[in-house]
Amino acid sequence: MRTFSIQHIDHVVLRVKDITRSLAFYTSVLGCEVKKRRDDLGMIHLSAGTSLIDLVDVNGSIGREGGEPAGKQRHNVDHVCLRVEPFDESAILSHLAEAGVFAEKAQQRYGADGTGWSIYFNDPDDNRIELKGPAI
């Protein structure tokens, strides 16, 4: 029996140099709609079907934590979030630890279904992955 099963991609976070330009592109060109603004963090959550695309200003409070903006040696994607069920923190952490993966303790974070518990870890190529449970 599996510990959890992936339901869908919850959200993708993109680090952007010009959040106004990126917002115009994703809303005007791709038809996304603003679902939530977090000006205090320099983040805008956009609806993308049943998922979210989060734009993070590289000069905002969260963006500065990620280092330099994207370039030839740095990627734009901050992390990929996978919506999972069931979300049992201890079972997931145990499962990941058995696979030799260090994961952070669960925290409440906002995603496509609302605020819920999630866990961050890195894949073998150091891509940041988030496993997110249902909204609470």
C-alpha positions as CSV (number, residue, x, y, z in Angstrom):
1,M,0.0,0.0,0.0
2,R,1.3,3.4,-0.9
3,T,1.8,6.1,1.7
4,F,0.0,8.7,-0.5
5,S,-1.1,9.3,-4.1
6,I,-0.6,12.4,-6.2
7,Q,-3.8,14.1,-7.1
8,H,-2.5,16.9,-9.3
9,I,0.0,19.7,-9.5
10,D,-1.1,22.3,-6.9
11,H,1.0,25.2,-8.0
12,V,4.3,26.3,-9.6
13,V,6.3,29.2,-8.3
14,L,8.1,31.4,-10.8
15,R,10.8,33.9,-9.7
16,V,10.4,37.0,-11.9
17,K,12.5,40.1,-12.4
18,D,9.6,42.4,-13.3
19,I,6.4,41.3,-11.6
20,T,4.2,43.9,-13.3
21,R,5.4,42.7,-16.8
22,S,4.9,39.0,-15.8
23,L,1.5,39.7,-14.3
24,A,0.4,41.4,-17.6
25,F,1.8,38.4,-19.6
26,Y,0.1,35.7,-17.5
27,T,-3.3,37.6,-17.3
28,S,-3.4,39.1,-20.8
29,V,-1.6,36.5,-22.9
30,L,-2.5,33.3,-21.0
31,G,-5.8,34.3,-19.4
32,C,-4.9,33.7,-15.8
33,E,-6.8,35.6,-13.1
34,V,-5.4,37.1,-9.9
35,K,-6.6,34.9,-7.1
36,K,-4.7,36.4,-4.2
37,R,-2.1,39.2,-3.8
38,R,0.6,39.1,-1.1
39,D,2.3,42.5,-1.6
40,D,4.0,42.1,1.8
41,L,5.9,39.1,0.3
42,G,6.2,40.3,-3.3
43,M,3.9,37.4,-4.5
44,I,0.9,37.1,-6.7
45,H,-1.2,33.9,-6.9
46,L,-2.8,33.4,-10.3
47,S,-5.5,30.8,-11.2
48,A,-4.4,28.4,-13.9
49,G,-7.3,26.0,-14.3
50,T,-7.5,24.0,-11.0
51,S,-3.9,24.9,-10.2
52,L,-2.0,28.1,-9.4
53,I,0.9,29.9,-10.9
54,D,2.6,32.0,-8.3
55,L,4.8,35.0,-9.4
56,V,7.5,35.9,-6.9
57,D,9.3,39.2,-7.4
58,V,13.0,38.5,-7.0
59,N,13.4,41.8,-5.2
60,G,10.5,41.0,-2.7
61,S,11.0,39.6,0.7
62,I,10.6,35.9,-0.5
63,G,12.4,36.5,-3.7
64,R,15.5,37.8,-2.0
65,E,15.8,34.5,-0.1
66,G,16.2,32.7,-3.3
67,G,19.3,34.5,-4.4
68,E,20.1,36.0,-7.7
69,P,17.4,36.2,-10.4
70,A,17.2,33.7,-13.2
71,G,20.0,33.5,-15.8
72,K,22.1,31.0,-17.6
73,Q,23.3,29.4,-14.4
74,R,20.0,29.8,-12.4
75,H,16.5,28.5,-13.1
76,N,13.2,30.4,-12.8
77,V,11.2,27.7,-11.1
78,D,11.4,27.9,-7.3
79,H,9.5,24.6,-6.6
80,V,6.8,22.3,-7.8
81,C,3.9,21.4,-5.5
82,L,2.1,18.1,-5.7
83,R,-1.3,17.7,-4.1
84,V,-1.4,14.4,-2.2
85,E,-3.9,12.4,-0.3
86,P,-3.9,11.3,2.4
87,F,-1.7,13.9,4.1
88,D,-0.2,12.1,7.2
89,E,2.9,14.1,8.1
90,S,4.5,11.4,10.2
91,A,3.9,8.7,7.5
92,I,5.2,11.0,4.7
93,L,8.3,12.0,6.7
94,S,9.0,8.4,7.6
95,H,8.6,7.3,4.0
96,L,10.9,10.0,2.7
97,A,13.5,9.3,5.4
98,E,13.5,5.6,4.5
99,A,14.3,6.7,0.9
100,G,17.3,8.8,2.3
101,V,15.5,12.1,1.7
102,F,15.7,14.9,4.3
103,A,12.4,16.8,4.5
104,E,11.3,19.7,6.6
105,K,8.5,19.5,9.1
106,A,5.0,20.3,7.8
107,Q,3.9,23.9,7.7
108,Q,0.6,25.6,6.7
109,R,0.9,27.2,3.3
110,Y,-1.5,28.6,0.7
111,G,-2.2,26.7,-2.5
112,A,-4.8,26.1,-5.2
113,D,-7.4,24.7,-2.7
114,G,-6.6,27.2,0.1
115,T,-4.4,26.9,3.1
116,G,-3.2,23.5,4.2
117,W,-0.3,21.5,5.5
118,S,2.7,20.8,3.3
119,I,6.2,19.4,3.4
120,Y,9.3,20.6,1.4
121,F,12.3,18.5,0.3
122,N,14.7,18.3,-2.7
123,D,14.8,15.7,-5.4
124,P,18.1,14.2,-6.5
125,D,18.9,17.1,-8.8
126,D,18.1,19.6,-6.0
127,N,14.8,20.6,-7.5
128,R,12.5,21.8,-4.6
129,I,9.4,19.7,-4.3
130,E,6.4,20.4,-2.0
131,L,3.9,17.7,-1.0
132,K,0.6,19.4,-0.1
133,G,-2.4,18.1,1.7
134,P,-6.0,19.3,1.4
135,A,-7.1,22.8,2.6
136,I,-8.0,22.9,6.3
